[in-house]
């Protein structure tokens, strides 16, 4: 069997809001009506009690009443009983009673006897007459001056004087509460419909995007309420998705363009070698060596491009291996040894101070290798490459042609290459990987013109860390796993 809570959750949000508003108003109205009724009843009871307590018969009236009861004669002028109240009764200590005025005798309670005997001055209580009338009874002790007799005088008024107004008030409050609850239900439904209209619009846009995959749709976000904030957040999300989709498409297009050139050249060289084998026309040894060297270089370029694409395709928050404390100076030294092999005609100088960072050793080595490869690629024959690591700032200085100032804002973009670099090998992804790796380690990367004005470029890699490893870290160099490019 389905529980009430489950059935409530199964209702549409609009119905749930309307129902909650109705219930909340109903509870509030019921509470106000109940408190009002209780306060009015207390006020009326208090007024009735004050009315009885204010009735104090004087000596002459009491004597007349007492004598009338003793002699069983009429009590005198009718206005004596009327002056005291609707019902007046004389009570003796032994429980005897004598009705002076009213429709029915009042029952004598123990409290009334105590008052008549002089044990108490007064008593105030409820009683029910023989005909079923509920009365509020006030009994006061009286003693005649001359005779010294002690007895009680009970004065009573019907509780119907307050019960009838209370009954009328209860019906009025019930009617008003019913009207209020119905009105609250209608108002709650209207408020739910009005308040959820922006949510309906948002739902329509989401369904449209899911159906058409059109991420250019925007939701109106006027105002500063929660719905407007939700709309702005959704617009930001769709804008980010559209930008990611555009970058993905651009990456595929650029990768296809970059792959086409080495593949075309590779296919041409292989076709020449295959035609030579098919026709039996031998290619001169020198030309054959050049073709094979070209095929090897193009395969190496393809492998490097595919590796760069794999690196860039990884999410920023998904490193290959867990981050750990690594020695950046050791990584720079390993990368520098590889750079010397790739530029044997260049002069390398280095000054590497100890610096320990938290990051992924393989990714950091790849980034440093890319920076050094750029320096090797753009250095003139016999040129110098200067490498320094001071306080977490790794600087690689070459003496090549430098980068035009107008090109500096684009150097870290994917597949971007300056006019002077397009004739050189490479895919334009190396510096993108450098910037990505630095950001993942909490640092930054920068390319700038050499500070001394002698030409060339400085590549600066800044990664936060410390000159000494933390006590729990292993200060030994990390093994390099960067493949040859």
N, C-alpha and C positions, 0 to 999 in steps of 0.2 A: 504494500500500500504506500502510495506516495505521501510524504510528510507535508504539512502545511508550508514549511520553509522551502521545500523543493518546488511546490506548486507556485509559491510566490516568486522564486527565482526564475521560473519558467515564463512568467509574464513579461510582456515587452517593457522596456525601460520607461516609456511614457506612462503606461498603466501603473507601474510600481511607484513612480513619483507621485502621480495623482492619488493613489491609495495611501501612501505615506503622509501626504499633506492632509488628506481627509481624516485619517486616524489621529494625527497630531492635533488638528483643530478640534476634533471630537473630544479627545482627552482634556484639552485645555478648557473647552466650553463646559464639559461635565465637572471639572474641578472647580471652575468659577461658580457654576450654578450650585453645586453642593456646598461650597463655602458660604455663598450668599444665603442659602436657605438656613444653614446652621446658625449664621450670625443673626438673621432676622428672628429665628426661634428663640435664641438666647436673649435678644433684646425684648421681645414680647413677654417672655417669662419674667424677665427682670422688671418690666413695667407692671405686670400683674402682682408680683411680690411687693413692689414698692407701694402699689395701690392698697394692698391688704395691710401692710405694716403701718401705713399712714392713718389707718382707722383706729382711733383711740376713743372709745365711749367714755363720757364723763360720769361722775358719781351718780348724778340724778338719773341718767338713762339706765345705768346698771342696776340701781336700786329698783327702778320701775320694772325692769325686765325680771329681776329676781323675785319680786313680790308677786308678779303676775304668774310666774311658774309655780310658786309655793302655794298660792291660793287657787290655782287653776282658773284664774280670771283673765279676761283679755288684758293685754299689756298696755292698754291706753290708746292714745292717738296713733293711727297707722303710721305716721311719719317717723316714729321712733325706730322701727325695724328698717324702714326704707333708708333712714339716715346712715345706718350701719352697713348695709349691703344687701345683696340678693337673698342670702340665707344666713340666719343668725340662730344660734343654739346655745343654751346654758348647759354646762357639763359639771357634774359633781365628782368628788373624789372616788366614789364607789362605782362610777360608770353610768350613773343616771344621767338622763338628758331631757331637755325640754325645748322643743322647737318653738322659736319666737317668730321667725319670718322665713319664708321660703316654701318650696314645693314638697320637700322630702327631708326626713331626718338624716343627719349626718352620722356615719358610724363613728363610734368612740374608740380611739386608739389608745395604746398605753401611754403615748406621749401626752395625749389630751388629759388622761387621768393624773399624770404627774404634774401637769400644770394646774389642774383643779385642786390637787392636794397641796399646792404651794411648793412642791419640790423643784419646779422650774418656772421661770417667768413667762415663757412663751414657747410656742411650737408652730412650725410651718411645714406642711406635708400635703401629699395628694391623697384623695379618698374617692371612693365610688359609692353613690347613693343606692338605695334599694331599687330605684327605677333605671339604674345603669348610667346615670349621669356622672361624669368625671368632674371632680371639684378640686380646687386648690383651697386648703383649709388653713386658717390662721387662728390659733387658740392662745388667749392671753389670760393670765391669772388676775383675779379681782378679789378684793376683800372689802366688805362693807364697813364703814367707819364705826357705826354705833353697835351693830349686832356682832361684828367680828367674824361673820361667816366668810369662808374661803370657797371659791368656785371658779370655774373657767367659762369664758365667753368665746365660742367658736364662730368665726366669721368666714364665710366661704363664697367663692365666685366660680362659675363653671369654666373649665379649661377650654370649652368650645369657643370662648372669646378669642383665644389665640390659635386654636387648631383650624378653625375655618379660614382665617386669613393665610395660615401656612399652607393649607391644602390648595387654596386658590393660587398662591405664589408658586407652589410646586408645579401646577399645571402650566402656568405662564412660563416658568423657566424651562419646562420640558418642551413646550412649543417653540420657544425662542432657540433652544439648543438644537432641535430638529432642523429648523430653518437655517441655523448657522452651519450645521454639518453638511446639509445639502448644498448650501452656497459655497462652503469650503471645497466640497468635491468638484463642483463646477469650476471654481477658481483654480484648484490644483490641476485639473485637466488642461485648462487654458494656459496656466503657467508652464506646465510640462511641454505642451506643444510649442509655445513661444520660445521657451528656453532651449529646447532641443532642435529648433529649426537649423541653427548653425551645424549641429552634429549631423543632421540629415544631409545638409549640403556637403559636409566633409565625407560622409559615407558615399554620397553620389560620386564625388570626385575620385575616391579610392576605387570604387567599382569601375569607373570609367578608365582609370589608369590600368587596373588589372585586366580589363577587357581589351584595351587598345594599345597598352604599353607606351602611352604618350606621356612622357615626364615633363612636358612643357606646361601642363595645366597648373594654374595657381588658384588658391582659395582666398577670397577676400578676408583680410585680417584687421579690419578696423576695430579700434578700442584697445583696452588694456585688461580685459577680463580673461578668465581661464580659457574660454573658447578661442579668443583671439590669440592667446599664447600657443594653444594647441595648433591653430591654423598656421601660425608663423613657423612653429617647429616642423610641421608637416611640409610646408613650402621649402624650408631649409633642407629637409631630408630628400625631397624630390629633386631639388637643385643639385645636391651632392650626388645623388644617383645618376642624374643626367650628365653631370660633369665626369663621373667615373665611367659611365657608358661611352661618353665621347672620347675620353682618354684611352679606353680599351680599344675602341675602333681605330683611333689614331695610331695606337701602338701596333695593332695588327697590320694597318696599312704601311706604316714605316718599316716594320719588320719585313713585310713582303717586298717592299722596295729594296731594302738593304740585302735581302737574301737573293734577289733576282740577279744582281750584278755578279757575285762570285759563282752562283750556279750556272749562269750563262757562260762565263769564262771557263768554268770547269768542264761544262758539257762540250764546249768548242775544242778544248785541248784533248779531251778523251776521244772525241770523234776523229780528230786528226790522227791520234795514235791508233785507233781502231781501223781507220781507212788504210793506214800504212800497212797494218797486218793483213787486211783483206785483199789489197791489191798487190802486195808483195813489193811495193816500192819503199825501200828503206829510207828512213829519215836520217839526215846527216847526224852523226853522234853529238855534235855540239848543240844542234837544234833539239835533239831528243832530250838531252840533259836539261835544257832550258824549259821544255814542255813539262818534264817530270818535276822540276823545281817549282814551276808555276802551279801545277796541280797540288803539290804538297803545301804551298803557301796558301792556296785558296781553301784547301781542306782545313788548314789551321785557322784561317779567318772564319770559316763557317763554324768550327767548333767553338771559337771564342765568342762569336755572335750568339750562338745558341746558349752558351753558358751565361752570357750577360742577360739574355732574355729570361732565362730561368731565375736568375737572381732578382730581376725586377718584377717578376710575376708573383713573388712571395708577398703575403701581407706584411705590413710594417710590424705587426705584433707577433709574428710567427718566425722566430729565428730557427736556424737548423739545429742548434744545440743550446743547452741552458747557458745563460750568461754566467760568467765567472770573472775573477780578478786575473788579469793578464798583464804581462810586462810589455808595454808599448815600445820601449827601447829595443828589446830583443826582436819584436816583430819588425821594427824598422830596419834593424841590422840584417835580418834574413831577406827582407825585400830588397835591400841595397845590394846584397850579394847576387841576387838574380838579375838586378838591373845592370850590374857590371858585365854579366855574361851577354846581355842583349846589346850593350853599347861598348864593346871592347876598345873602341878608338877614343872614348871620352874619358875625361879625368873626373873622378869622384872624390869628394871630401865630405867628411861627416863629423858631427859633434853631437853625440846622443847622451843626454843626461837621463838617469833612471826616472821612470814615470810609470805608475801602475794605474790601470783603469779597469772598470767593469764593463765587459762586452763579450763578443764572440770572436775568438782568436782568428778563425779562418776568414770571417768577413772583414775584420780589421786589416789582416794581411793583404787580402785582395784589394782593399781600398788603397793601402799604401803602395802596392805594386802598380795600380792604375795611375797614381800620381807620378811615380817614377817613370813609368812607360811614356807618359806624356812628355816629361822632361827629356827622355832619350830621343823620342820621336822628333822633337822640335829643336834639339841642340845641333849646331853646325859641327862638321867633322873636326875633331880635336878640341871641341868645346868642353866647358867645365860644368859640372852639376854639383851644387852645394846642398847638403842635407844637415839640418840641425833640429834638435828636440830640446826645448827649454820650457820648463814649467807647464807641460802639457800642450805646448804649441809646436807641432811638427811643420817645419818649413822646408820646401824643396824649391831651389832656385836654379833656373836654367839661363843660358845666354843666347836664346834663340831670337826670332823676330818679334816676339811678344804678341799680345792680343790687342786689337783695336779697342778703344774705350767703349764704342757703341756695341761691341759684341759681348762685353762682360756680363750683362744681365741674362744672357741666354746660354752661358757655357754649361750650366748644370741641367739643361733640358734634355730629354731623351732624343737621341738621333740628331741632335743639332751639331753641326760642324761649320766652322768658318770657311770662307772662300779659300784660304791658304791651306786648309787641312783636308779639303775634299779629295785632293789627289793622293793623299797618304793613306796607308791601310788603317783600318779601324771602323767601328760602327757608330761612334758618337754616343755610346752608352757608358763608357768608363767613368766619366765625371758624375753622371747621374747616380751610379752605384756608390761613388765616394760620398756624395752629399747624403744619400740615404743611410749609409752605414754610420756616418758621423751623427746624424740626427737620432738614429736608434740608440746610440751610446750616450745621448744627452749632449752632444757637441755640435760643431758646425764646420763647414768647409768654405773656403774663399779662394778666388783667383784674382790677382792684382798685378799691376805693373811693378817691376823691381824698384825698391825704394831709393837705390843709389842713382837712378837715372841713366845707368849704363846699358839699358836694354834688357830684354828677357822678361821672364814671368816668374812670380812667386806663387806657389800653391801652398796654402796654409790650412792645416787640419788641427782643429782645437777639440780636445776631448777632456772632460773633467776627470780628475784623479788625484793621486798623491805621490810624492817622491819615494815613499816607502810603502811596502805592502801591509795590509792589516794583519794582525797576529794570526788569524785563522786561514789566511790565504797561502797557497803554495807559490813561492817566488820563483820556482824553476821555469825556464822558457817553455812555452806551449809548442807542440809539434805543428808544423805547417801542413795544411791539407789543401792548399790552393793549387789547382792544376796548371800546367804550363799552357800558355796561350800562344 
